[in-house]
Amino acid sequence: MMPVGFGYKHLALFLQGLKTESHLRPGMTTPCWNWQKYRDKRGYGQLKAGRVWWIHRLAYVLYVGPIPAAGDIHHRCHNQGCANPDHLEAMPANTHAGLSNDHRWHNGSDGGDGDDGGGDSPY
């Protein structure tokens, strides 16, 4: 499913910005798809194409389906720059916020406010 306002030229930019890791992270059966372009200070990938798209949320919508209302997307691989849908899990925001910092943040950041970059936008 293509999100509203996201077209095939945006999809091409999305795919061009990804690079597959050559190794598997612990607990994963597929490699991370790392975003090679802009990342915010917390390590979350962003695609700026008409608006800002959070890469992990965009990947979830493109490959899995709609994000449930009041939902966050958790990176099971602990890599905020990853867009592999096999590594992404939708969960209620309060459950996601309850995960420990050791479990959530592996990019050298303290995690800031615990937001997954989604805000009020589904993408």
MMTF fields as JSON, N, C-alpha, C and O atoms, coordinates in Angstrom:
{
  "mmtfVersion": "1.0.0",
  "mmtfProducer": "UNKNOWN",
  "numBonds": 491,
  "numAtoms": 492,
  "numGroups": 123,
  "numChains": 1,
  "numModels": 1,
  "chainsPerModel": [1],
  "groupsPerChain": [123],
  "chainIdList": ["A"],
  "bondAtomList": [4, 2, 8, 6, 12, 10, 16, 14, 20, 18, 24, 22, 28, 26, 32, 30, 36, 34, 40, 38, 44, 42, 48, 46, 52, 50, 56, 54, 60, 58, 64, 62, 68, 66, 72, 70, 76, 74, 80, 78, 84, 82, 88, 86, 92, 90, 96, 94, 100, 98, 104, 102, 108, 106, 112, 110, 116, 114, 120, 118, 124, 122, 128, 126, 132, 130, 136, 134, 140, 138, 144, 142, 148, 146, 152, 150, 156, 154, 160, 158, 164, 162, 168, 166, 172, 170, 176, 174, 180, 178, 184, 182, 188, 186, 192, 190, 196, 194, 200, 198, 204, 202, 208, 206, 212, 210, 216, 214, 220, 218, 224, 222, 228, 226, 232, 230, 236, 234, 240, 238, 244, 242, 248, 246, 252, 250, 256, 254, 260, 258, 264, 262, 268, 266, 272, 270, 276, 274, 280, 278, 284, 282, 288, 286, 292, 290, 296, 294, 300, 298, 304, 302, 308, 306, 312, 310, 316, 314, 320, 318, 324, 322, 328, 326, 332, 330, 336, 334, 340, 338, 344, 342, 348, 346, 352, 350, 356, 354, 360, 358, 364, 362, 368, 366, 372, 370, 376, 374, 380, 378, 384, 382, 388, 386, 392, 390, 396, 394, 400, 398, 404, 402, 408, 406, 412, 410, 416, 414, 420, 418, 424, 422, 428, 426, 432, 430, 436, 434, 440, 438, 444, 442, 448, 446, 452, 450, 456, 454, 460, 458, 464, 462, 468, 466, 472, 470, 476, 474, 480, 478, 484, 482, 488, 486],
  "bondOrderList": [1, 1, 1, 1, 1, 1, 1, 1, 1, 1, 1, 1, 1, 1, 1, 1, 1, 1, 1, 1, 1, 1, 1, 1, 1, 1, 1, 1, 1, 1, 1, 1, 1, 1, 1, 1, 1, 1, 1, 1, 1, 1, 1, 1, 1, 1, 1, 1, 1, 1, 1, 1, 1, 1, 1, 1, 1, 1, 1, 1, 1, 1, 1, 1, 1, 1, 1, 1, 1, 1, 1, 1, 1, 1, 1, 1, 1, 1, 1, 1, 1, 1, 1, 1, 1, 1, 1, 1, 1, 1, 1, 1, 1, 1, 1, 1, 1, 1, 1, 1, 1, 1, 1, 1, 1, 1, 1, 1, 1, 1, 1, 1, 1, 1, 1, 1, 1, 1, 1, 1, 1, 1],
  "groupList": [{"groupName": "MET", "atomNameList": ["N", "CA", "C", "O"], "elementList": ["N", "C", "C", "O"], "formalChargeList": [0, 0, 0, 0], "bondAtomList": [1, 0, 2, 1, 3, 2], "bondOrderList": [1, 1, 2], "singleLetterCode": "M", "chemCompType": "L-PEPTIDE LINKING"}, {"groupName": "PRO", "atomNameList": ["N", "CA", "C", "O"], "elementList": ["N", "C", "C", "O"], "formalChargeList": [0, 0, 0, 0], "bondAtomList": [1, 0, 2, 1, 3, 2], "bondOrderList": [1, 1, 2], "singleLetterCode": "P", "chemCompType": "L-PEPTIDE LINKING"}, {"groupName": "VAL", "atomNameList": ["N", "CA", "C", "O"], "elementList": ["N", "C", "C", "O"], "formalChargeList": [0, 0, 0, 0], "bondAtomList": [1, 0, 2, 1, 3, 2], "bondOrderList": [1, 1, 2], "singleLetterCode": "V", "chemCompType": "L-PEPTIDE LINKING"}, {"groupName": "GLY", "atomNameList": ["N", "CA", "C", "O"], "elementList": ["N", "C", "C", "O"], "formalChargeList": [0, 0, 0, 0], "bondAtomList": [1, 0, 2, 1, 3, 2], "bondOrderList": [1, 1, 2], "singleLetterCode": "G", "chemCompType": "PEPTIDE LINKING"}, {"groupName": "PHE", "atomNameList": ["N", "CA", "C", "O"], "elementList": ["N", "C", "C", "O"], "formalChargeList": [0, 0, 0, 0], "bondAtomList": [1, 0, 2, 1, 3, 2], "bondOrderList": [1, 1, 2], "singleLetterCode": "F", "chemCompType": "L-PEPTIDE LINKING"}, {"groupName": "TYR", "atomNameList": ["N", "CA", "C", "O"], "elementList": ["N", "C", "C", "O"], "formalChargeList": [0, 0, 0, 0], "bondAtomList": [1, 0, 2, 1, 3, 2], "bondOrderList": [1, 1, 2], "singleLetterCode": "Y", "chemCompType": "L-PEPTIDE LINKING"}, {"groupName": "LYS", "atomNameList": ["N", "CA", "C", "O"], "elementList": ["N", "C", "C", "O"], "formalChargeList": [0, 0, 0, 0], "bondAtomList": [1, 0, 2, 1, 3, 2], "bondOrderList": [1, 1, 2], "singleLetterCode": "K", "chemCompType": "L-PEPTIDE LINKING"}, {"groupName": "HIS", "atomNameList": ["N", "CA", "C", "O"], "elementList": ["N", "C", "C", "O"], "formalChargeList": [0, 0, 0, 0], "bondAtomList": [1, 0, 2, 1, 3, 2], "bondOrderList": [1, 1, 2], "singleLetterCode": "H", "chemCompType": "L-PEPTIDE LINKING"}, {"groupName": "LEU", "atomNameList": ["N", "CA", "C", "O"], "elementList": ["N", "C", "C", "O"], "formalChargeList": [0, 0, 0, 0], "bondAtomList": [1, 0, 2, 1, 3, 2], "bondOrderList": [1, 1, 2], "singleLetterCode": "L", "chemCompType": "L-PEPTIDE LINKING"}, {"groupName": "ALA", "atomNameList": ["N", "CA", "C", "O"], "elementList": ["N", "C", "C", "O"], "formalChargeList": [0, 0, 0, 0], "bondAtomList": [1, 0, 2, 1, 3, 2], "bondOrderList": [1, 1, 2], "singleLetterCode": "A", "chemCompType": "L-PEPTIDE LINKING"}, {"groupName": "GLN", "atomNameList": ["N", "CA", "C", "O"], "elementList": ["N", "C", "C", "O"], "formalChargeList": [0, 0, 0, 0], "bondAtomList": [1, 0, 2, 1, 3, 2], "bondOrderList": [1, 1, 2], "singleLetterCode": "Q", "chemCompType": "L-PEPTIDE LINKING"}, {"groupName": "THR", "atomNameList": ["N", "CA", "C", "O"], "elementList": ["N", "C", "C", "O"], "formalChargeList": [0, 0, 0, 0], "bondAtomList": [1, 0, 2, 1, 3, 2], "bondOrderList": [1, 1, 2], "singleLetterCode": "T", "chemCompType": "L-PEPTIDE LINKING"}, {"groupName": "GLU", "atomNameList": ["N", "CA", "C", "O"], "elementList": ["N", "C", "C", "O"], "formalChargeList": [0, 0, 0, 0], "bondAtomList": [1, 0, 2, 1, 3, 2], "bondOrderList": [1, 1, 2], "singleLetterCode": "E", "chemCompType": "L-PEPTIDE LINKING"}, {"groupName": "SER", "atomNameList": ["N", "CA", "C", "O"], "elementList": ["N", "C", "C", "O"], "formalChargeList": [0, 0, 0, 0], "bondAtomList": [1, 0, 2, 1, 3, 2], "bondOrderList": [1, 1, 2], "singleLetterCode": "S", "chemCompType": "L-PEPTIDE LINKING"}, {"groupName": "ARG", "atomNameList": ["N", "CA", "C", "O"], "elementList": ["N", "C", "C", "O"], "formalChargeList": [0, 0, 0, 0], "bondAtomList": [1, 0, 2, 1, 3, 2], "bondOrderList": [1, 1, 2], "singleLetterCode": "R", "chemCompType": "L-PEPTIDE LINKING"}, {"groupName": "CYS", "atomNameList": ["N", "CA", "C", "O"], "elementList": ["N", "C", "C", "O"], "formalChargeList": [0, 0, 0, 0], "bondAtomList": [1, 0, 2, 1, 3, 2], "bondOrderList": [1, 1, 2], "singleLetterCode": "C", "chemCompType": "L-PEPTIDE LINKING"}, {"groupName": "TRP", "atomNameList": ["N", "CA", "C", "O"], "elementList": ["N", "C", "C", "O"], "formalChargeList": [0, 0, 0, 0], "bondAtomList": [1, 0, 2, 1, 3, 2], "bondOrderList": [1, 1, 2], "singleLetterCode": "W", "chemCompType": "L-PEPTIDE LINKING"}, {"groupName": "ASN", "atomNameList": ["N", "CA", "C", "O"], "elementList": ["N", "C", "C", "O"], "formalChargeList": [0, 0, 0, 0], "bondAtomList": [1, 0, 2, 1, 3, 2], "bondOrderList": [1, 1, 2], "singleLetterCode": "N", "chemCompType": "L-PEPTIDE LINKING"}, {"groupName": "ASP", "atomNameList": ["N", "CA", "C", "O"], "elementList": ["N", "C", "C", "O"], "formalChargeList": [0, 0, 0, 0], "bondAtomList": [1, 0, 2, 1, 3, 2], "bondOrderList": [1, 1, 2], "singleLetterCode": "D", "chemCompType": "L-PEPTIDE LINKING"}, {"groupName": "ILE", "atomNameList": ["N", "CA", "C", "O"], "elementList": ["N", "C", "C", "O"], "formalChargeList": [0, 0, 0, 0], "bondAtomList": [1, 0, 2, 1, 3, 2], "bondOrderList": [1, 1, 2], "singleLetterCode": "I", "chemCompType": "L-PEPTIDE LINKING"}],
  "groupTypeList": [0, 0, 1, 2, 3, 4, 3, 5, 6, 7, 8, 9, 8, 4, 8, 10, 3, 8, 6, 11, 12, 13, 7, 8, 14, 1, 3, 0, 11, 11, 1, 15, 16, 17, 16, 10, 6, 5, 14, 18, 6, 14, 3, 5, 3, 10, 8, 6, 9, 3, 14, 2, 16, 16, 19, 7, 14, 8, 9, 5, 2, 8, 5, 2, 3, 1, 19, 1, 9, 9, 3, 18, 19, 7, 7, 14, 15, 7, 17, 10, 3, 15, 9, 17, 1, 18, 7, 8, 12, 9, 0, 1, 9, 17, 11, 7, 9, 3, 8, 13, 17, 18, 7, 14, 16, 7, 17, 3, 13, 18, 3, 3, 18, 3, 18, 18, 3, 3, 3, 18, 13, 1, 5],
  "groupIdList": [1, 2, 3, 4, 5, 6, 7, 8, 9, 10, 11, 12, 13, 14, 15, 16, 17, 18, 19, 20, 21, 22, 23, 24, 25, 26, 27, 28, 29, 30, 31, 32, 33, 34, 35, 36, 37, 38, 39, 40, 41, 42, 43, 44, 45, 46, 47, 48, 49, 50, 51, 52, 53, 54, 55, 56, 57, 58, 59, 60, 61, 62, 63, 64, 65, 66, 67, 68, 69, 70, 71, 72, 73, 74, 75, 76, 77, 78, 79, 80, 81, 82, 83, 84, 85, 86, 87, 88, 89, 90, 91, 92, 93, 94, 95, 96, 97, 98, 99, 100, 101, 102, 103, 104, 105, 106, 107, 108, 109, 110, 111, 112, 113, 114, 115, 116, 117, 118, 119, 120, 121, 122, 123],
  "secStructList": [7, 7, 7, 6, 6, 7, 7, 2, 2, 2, 2, 2, 2, 2, 2, 2, 6, 3, 3, 3, 7, 1, 1, 7, 7, 6, 6, 7, 1, 1, 7, 7, 3, 3, 3, 7, 1, 7, 5, 7, 6, 6, 1, 7, 5, 3, 3, 3, 1, 1, 1, 3, 3, 3, 2, 2, 2, 2, 2, 2, 2, 2, 2, 6, 7, 7, 7, 7, 6, 6, 3, 3, 3, 3, 3, 6, 6, 1, 7, 6, 6, 5, 7, 7, 4, 4, 4, 3, 3, 3, 3, 3, 2, 2, 2, 2, 2, 6, 1, 7, 2, 2, 2, 2, 7, 7, 1, 1, 7, 7, 7, 6, 6, 7, 7, 7, 1, 7, 6, 6, 1, 7, 7],
  "xCoordList": [0.843, 0.0, 0.887, 1.815, 0.611, 1.356, 0.632, -0.566, 1.337, 0.709, 0.27, 0.832, -0.718, -1.189, -0.028, 0.675, 0.167, 1.237, 2.581, 3.575, 2.627, 3.873, 3.719, 2.867, 4.546, 4.422, 5.618, 6.507, 5.627, 6.691, 8.056, 9.066, 8.118, 9.42, 9.952, 11.16, 9.041, 9.455, 9.928, 10.899, 9.234, 9.63, 11.037, 11.827, 11.354, 12.701, 13.744, 14.808, 13.443, 14.364, 14.535, 15.637, 13.44, 13.479, 14.407, 15.297, 14.203, 15.0, 16.468, 17.343, 16.752, 18.134, 18.875, 20.104, 18.155, 18.779, 19.106, 19.68, 18.758, 18.966, 20.188, 20.494, 20.88, 22.007, 21.895, 21.749, 21.964, 21.853, 23.166, 24.228, 23.096, 24.294, 24.809, 24.045, 26.102, 26.695, 26.674, 27.116, 26.176, 26.134, 24.742, 23.945, 24.478, 23.21, 23.419, 24.432, 22.496, 22.531, 21.968, 21.195, 22.345, 21.856, 20.334, 19.628, 19.845, 18.414, 17.682, 16.484, 18.362, 17.732, 18.088, 19.199, 17.153, 17.412, 17.666, 18.01, 17.494, 17.778, 18.598, 18.507, 19.397, 20.219, 19.4, 18.309, 19.949, 19.326, 19.413, 20.361, 18.404, 18.427, 18.719, 17.797, 19.964, 20.365, 20.114, 20.424, 19.542, 19.307, 20.627, 21.266, 21.04, 22.334, 22.282, 23.321, 21.106, 20.986, 20.757, 21.272, 20.006, 19.882, 19.282, 18.284, 19.946, 19.412, 19.376, 20.237, 18.383, 18.329, 19.367, 20.095, 19.434, 20.464, 20.321, 21.267, 19.162, 18.941, 19.186, 19.122, 19.466, 19.775, 18.63, 18.792, 17.46, 16.314, 16.449, 16.725, 16.255, 16.346, 15.154, 14.023, 15.433, 14.376, 14.549, 15.667, 13.446, 13.413, 12.653, 11.501, 13.311, 12.656, 12.258, 13.089, 10.985, 10.457, 9.035, 8.063, 8.936, 7.629, 7.23, 6.492, 7.707, 7.522, 8.553, 9.297, 8.618, 9.55, 8.85, 7.774, 9.476, 8.975, 9.961, 11.156, 9.501, 10.346, 10.499, 9.507, 11.722, 12.008, 11.411, 10.811, 11.559, 11.052, 9.528, 8.968, 8.868, 7.407, 6.936, 5.949, 7.642, 7.33, 7.515, 6.667, 8.612, 8.862, 7.759, 7.297, 7.344, 6.282, 5.002, 4.38, 4.617, 3.392, 3.511, 2.567, 4.647, 4.828, 4.818, 4.256, 5.434, 5.632, 4.698, 4.442, 4.186, 3.348, 1.894, 0.989, 1.675, 0.321, 0.207, 1.213, -1.001, -1.205, -0.688, -0.749, -0.186, 0.248, -0.996, -1.753, -1.226, -2.412, -2.44, -1.394, -3.636, -3.797, -3.036, -3.014, -2.419, -1.626, -0.496, -0.068, -0.017, 1.043, 2.403, 2.525, 3.413, 4.803, 5.363, 4.778, 6.496, 7.197, 8.499, 9.342, 8.639, 9.818, 10.798, 10.4, 12.076, 13.134, 13.611, 14.335, 13.217, 13.648, 15.158, 15.754, 15.785, 17.231, 18.002, 19.232, 17.311, 17.912, 18.721, 19.661, 18.377, 19.087, 18.086, 17.281, 18.128, 17.14, 17.192, 16.215, 18.305, 18.423, 17.927, 18.004, 17.416, 16.985, 15.559, 14.683, 15.353, 14.026, 13.579, 12.646, 14.225, 13.822, 12.507, 12.465, 11.432, 10.142, 10.14, 9.317, 11.046, 11.154, 11.658, 11.491, 12.268, 12.837, 11.924, 12.229, 10.82, 9.936, 8.681, 8.081, 8.295, 7.121, 6.252, 6.723, 4.992, 4.049, 3.643, 3.386, 3.589, 3.148, 2.546, 2.841, 1.706, 1.143, 2.261, 3.286, 2.043, 3.057, 3.457, 4.633, 2.493, 2.838, 3.7, 4.551, 3.501, 4.357, 5.75, 6.741, 5.825, 7.121, 7.898, 9.101, 7.218, 7.881, 8.379, 9.319, 7.768, 8.164, 9.395, 9.915, 9.87, 11.083, 12.276, 12.337, 13.207, 14.367, 15.264, 15.258, 16.033, 16.978, 17.994, 18.388, 18.431, 19.384, 18.778, 19.48, 17.481, 16.803, 16.537, 16.486, 16.367, 15.932, 17.036, 16.939, 18.082, 19.001, 20.385, 21.045, 20.833, 22.153, 22.921, 23.779, 22.642, 23.344, 24.229, 24.674, 24.487, 25.298, 24.502, 25.071, 23.204, 22.34, 21.745, 21.642, 21.362, 20.679, 19.192, 18.458, 18.751, 17.355, 16.461, 15.285, 16.969, 16.149, 14.859, 14.867, 13.75, 12.454, 11.771, 10.627, 12.46, 11.865, 10.949, 10.39, 10.779, 9.92, 10.583, 11.803, 9.796, 10.358, 10.41, 10.652, 10.187, 10.217, 8.883, 8.773, 7.869, 6.601, 5.711, 4.965, 5.768, 4.887, 3.439, 3.024, 2.668, 1.252, 1.022, -0.091, 2.061, 1.918, 1.982, 2.758, 1.185, 1.294, 2.533, 2.82, 3.288, 4.487, 5.653, 6.776],
  "yCoordList": [-1.18, 0.0, 1.242, 1.342, 2.168, 3.417, 4.455, 4.671, 5.095, 6.149, 7.329, 7.564, 8.056, 9.252, 10.232, 10.489, 10.77, 11.74, 11.109, 11.818, 9.791, 9.071, 8.365, 7.489, 8.743, 8.184, 7.332, 7.079, 6.898, 6.012, 6.688, 6.017, 8.001, 8.677, 8.679, 8.588, 8.782, 8.709, 7.296, 7.117, 6.294, 4.907, 4.658, 3.967, 5.208, 5.064, 5.693, 5.114, 6.869, 7.521, 6.677, 6.559, 6.096, 5.227, 4.04, 3.761, 3.357, 2.163, 2.498, 1.719, 3.638, 4.06, 4.385, 4.317, 4.734, 5.125, 3.974, 4.193, 2.75, 1.592, 0.784, 0.666, 0.232, -0.663, -1.825, -1.615, -3.036, -4.227, -4.502, -4.486, -4.754, -5.121, -6.481, -7.312, -6.697, -7.962, -9.011, -10.14, -8.667, -9.611, -9.584, -8.68, -10.583, -10.638, -10.12, -10.419, -9.373, -8.925, -10.034, -10.866, -10.056, -11.106, -11.212, -10.21, -12.437, -12.699, -12.469, -12.74, -11.982, -11.698, -12.789, -13.32, -13.115, -14.112, -13.465, -14.15, -12.147, -11.397, -10.166, -9.7, -9.626, -8.452, -7.162, -7.08, -6.16, -4.836, -4.198, -4.427, -3.395, -2.54, -1.142, -0.443, -0.721, 0.545, 1.73, 1.696, 2.78, 4.027, 4.768, 5.044, 5.094, 5.707, 7.225, 7.874, 7.779, 9.224, 9.882, 9.398, 10.956, 11.739, 10.935, 10.23, 11.075, 10.538, 11.663, 12.544, 11.634, 12.649, 12.33, 11.343, 13.165, 13.003, 11.698, 11.269, 11.07, 9.8, 8.588, 7.448, 8.836, 7.753, 7.297, 6.363, 7.94, 7.562, 8.133, 9.321, 7.286, 7.725, 8.556, 8.31, 9.552, 10.409, 10.561, 10.71, 10.521, 10.815, 12.118, 12.236, 13.091, 14.377, 14.429, 14.676, 14.193, 14.18, 14.737, 13.992, 16.06, 16.703, 16.945, 17.886, 16.112, 16.209, 15.283, 14.621, 15.219, 14.312, 12.984, 12.949, 11.901, 10.544, 9.848, 9.82, 9.291, 8.486, 7.116, 6.435, 6.721, 5.537, 4.263, 3.475, 4.046, 2.806, 2.736, 1.665, 3.846, 3.867, 3.703, 3.016, 4.332, 4.204, 2.759, 2.224, 2.128, 0.731, -0.173, -1.08, 0.073, -0.754, -0.646, -1.657, 0.577, 0.78, 0.161, -0.471, 0.332, -0.19, -1.716, -2.304, -2.355, -3.803, -4.625, -5.795, -4.009, -4.76, -4.298, -5.113, -3.007, -2.461, -1.278, -0.8, -0.799, 0.385, 0.179, -0.92, 1.252, 1.243, 1.449, 2.39, 0.591, 0.759, 2.134, 2.716, 2.639, 3.926, 3.902, 2.887, 5.02, 5.168, 4.148, 3.739, 3.743, 2.746, 3.338, 4.353, 2.696, 2.994, 1.81, 0.726, 2.03, 0.952, 0.698, 1.585, -0.516, -0.932, -1.643, -2.481, -1.305, -1.987, -3.18, -3.001, -4.382, -5.581, -5.787, -6.453, -5.23, -5.345, -4.291, -4.325, -3.367, -2.28, -1.314, -0.694, -1.178, -0.3, 0.704, 0.363, 1.938, 2.947, 3.288, 3.805, 3.014, 3.303, 2.184, 2.291, 1.107, -0.069, 0.105, 0.627, -0.351, -0.311, -1.696, -1.809, -2.747, -4.101, -4.413, -4.425, -4.667, -4.903, -6.129, -6.213, -7.08, -8.243, -7.86, -8.622, -6.69, -6.233, -5.254, -4.841, -4.877, -3.846, -4.462, -5.365, -3.961, -4.493, -3.343, -2.452, -3.365, -2.36, -2.747, -3.915, -1.752, -1.989, -0.708, 0.378, -0.821, 0.38, 1.291, 0.819, 2.589, 3.555, 3.366, 3.503, 3.052, 2.89, 1.643, 1.644, 0.597, -0.598, -0.273, -0.646, 0.423, 0.797, 1.695, 1.515, 2.648, 3.565, 2.832, 3.292, 1.702, 0.951, 0.083, -0.461, -0.055, -0.85, -0.113, 1.115, -0.848, -0.218, 0.425, 0.019, 1.43, 2.077, 1.087, 1.197, 0.127, -0.874, -1.666, -2.068, -1.882, -2.671, -1.86, -2.423, -0.544, 0.269, 0.988, 1.133, 1.449, 2.396, 1.816, 1.475, 1.7, 1.154, 2.001, 1.478, 3.282, 4.136, 5.168, 6.126, 4.987, 5.928, 7.074, 7.955, 7.081, 8.13, 7.696, 6.504, 8.655, 8.302, 8.075, 7.72, 8.279, 8.025, 9.231, 9.163, 10.314, 11.52, 11.28, 10.839, 11.568, 11.473, 10.13, 9.948, 9.186, 7.871, 7.797, 6.737, 8.901, 8.915, 8.122, 8.166, 7.409, 6.65, 7.468, 6.922, 8.756, 9.6, 9.688, 10.352, 9.036, 8.998, 10.191, 10.603, 10.751, 11.866, 11.504, 10.383, 12.446, 12.188, 11.62, 11.209, 11.593, 11.11, 9.592, 8.986, 8.969, 7.522, 7.113, 5.919, 8.062, 7.739, 8.422, 8.291],
  "zCoordList": [0.0, 0.0, 0.0, 0.802, -0.877, -0.942, -0.095, -0.276, 0.82, 1.621, 0.754, -0.316, 1.215, 0.52, 0.406, 1.383, -0.781, -1.003, -1.307, -1.469, -1.388, -1.666, -3.001, -3.149, -3.979, -5.32, -5.704, -4.89, -6.941, -7.421, -7.429, -7.213, -7.673, -7.614, -6.175, -5.957, -5.193, -3.794, -3.457, -2.721, -4.003, -3.77, -4.305, -3.662, -5.462, -6.019, -5.089, -4.87, -4.548, -3.603, -2.345, -1.81, -1.883, -0.701, -0.955, -0.151, -2.052, -2.355, -2.594, -2.215, -3.212, -3.458, -2.171, -2.133, -1.129, 0.129, 1.055, 2.122, 0.679, 1.548, 1.133, -0.053, 2.119, 1.881, 2.862, 4.066, 2.351, 3.19, 3.9, 3.278, 5.205, 5.963, 5.504, 5.013, 5.668, 5.244, 6.353, 6.136, 7.519, 8.647, 9.285, 9.038, 10.097, 10.826, 12.242, 12.874, 12.719, 14.112, 14.992, 14.517, 16.266, 17.176, 17.173, 17.283, 17.047, 17.086, 15.77, 15.688, 14.746, 13.46, 12.446, 12.465, 11.571, 10.529, 9.167, 8.203, 9.092, 7.872, 8.246, 9.382, 7.323, 7.643, 7.687, 7.122, 8.37, 8.396, 7.014, 6.263, 6.698, 5.519, 6.042, 6.463, 6.028, 6.632, 5.708, 4.517, 6.294, 5.582, 5.484, 6.498, 4.252, 3.995, 3.866, 3.743, 3.892, 3.717, 5.08, 6.088, 5.124, 6.356, 7.507, 7.359, 8.674, 9.929, 10.949, 10.943, 11.821, 12.864, 13.94, 13.832, 14.974, 16.003, 16.785, 17.445, 16.721, 17.413, 16.518, 16.978, 15.24, 14.32, 13.445, 12.66, 13.56, 12.738, 11.336, 11.169, 10.321, 8.939, 8.527, 8.944, 7.693, 7.172, 5.669, 5.175, 4.952, 3.524, 3.364, 3.78, 2.759, 2.526, 1.06, 0.186, 0.805, -0.558, -0.508, -0.374, -0.618, -0.514, 0.929, 1.224, 1.817, 3.264, 3.89, 3.165, 5.19, 5.863, 6.144, 6.741, 5.707, 5.945, 6.863, 6.565, 7.959, 8.832, 8.168, 7.907, 7.9, 7.088, 7.682, 6.952, 8.973, 9.564, 9.495, 9.262, 9.691, 9.619, 8.175, 7.912, 7.248, 5.833, 5.372, 4.659, 5.771, 5.396, 5.938, 5.246, 7.164, 7.75, 6.919, 6.594, 6.581, 5.816, 4.419, 3.945, 3.764, 2.411, 2.362, 1.438, 3.347, 3.289, 4.171, 3.888, 5.247, 6.191, 6.107, 5.923, 6.239, 6.199, 7.13, 7.655, 7.34, 8.184, 9.61, 10.162, 10.178, 11.576, 12.43, 12.189, 13.422, 14.271, 14.944, 15.233, 15.188, 15.871, 17.195, 17.892, 17.53, 18.76, 18.816, 19.896, 17.646, 17.594, 17.304, 16.618, 17.83, 17.535, 16.76, 16.747, 16.12, 15.435, 16.189, 16.324, 16.671, 17.428, 16.498, 15.689, 16.618, 15.878, 16.707, 17.687, 16.325, 17.056, 16.933, 17.779, 15.9, 15.681, 16.47, 16.495, 17.109, 17.906, 17.049, 17.546, 15.782, 14.852, 14.297, 13.43, 14.789, 14.398, 12.915, 12.374, 12.246, 10.819, 9.929, 8.705, 10.52, 9.757, 9.233, 9.922, 7.985, 7.368, 6.912, 6.117, 7.401, 7.029, 7.74, 8.97, 6.987, 7.63, 8.542, 9.454, 8.313, 9.197, 10.586, 11.538, 10.706, 11.969, 12.691, 13.81, 12.078, 12.618, 13.206, 12.623, 14.365, 15.055, 15.537, 16.243, 15.157, 15.658, 17.067, 17.358, 17.935, 19.312, 19.862, 19.364, 20.882, 21.501, 22.023, 22.514, 21.909, 22.333, 23.794, 24.131, 24.67, 26.095, 26.318, 27.207, 25.542, 25.642, 25.153, 25.781, 24.032, 23.454, 24.414, 24.602, 25.013, 25.954, 27.193, 27.841, 27.532, 28.711, 28.532, 29.506, 27.3, 27.093, 27.692, 27.645, 28.244, 28.879, 27.829, 26.667, 28.239, 27.33, 26.79, 25.629, 27.588, 27.105, 25.954, 25.026, 26.021, 24.999, 23.738, 22.645, 23.871, 22.738, 22.006, 20.787, 22.667, 22.047, 21.882, 22.864, 20.629, 20.346, 19.352, 18.641, 19.283, 18.321, 19.024, 18.392, 20.311, 21.044, 21.623, 22.267, 21.411, 21.919, 23.249, 23.537, 24.037, 25.282, 25.048, 25.971, 23.813, 23.483, 23.62, 23.261, 24.117, 24.19, 24.933, 26.083, 24.281, 24.934, 24.732, 25.149, 24.093, 23.869, 22.674, 22.391, 21.962, 20.781, 19.659, 19.506, 18.884, 17.782, 16.505, 15.429, 16.61, 15.426, 14.724, 13.693, 15.255, 14.567, 14.825, 13.936, 16.004, 16.327, 16.122, 16.416, 15.62, 15.359, 13.965, 13.638, 13.147, 11.779, 11.73, 12.47, 10.877, 10.731, 9.975, 9.887, 9.419, 8.649, 9.271, 8.785]
}
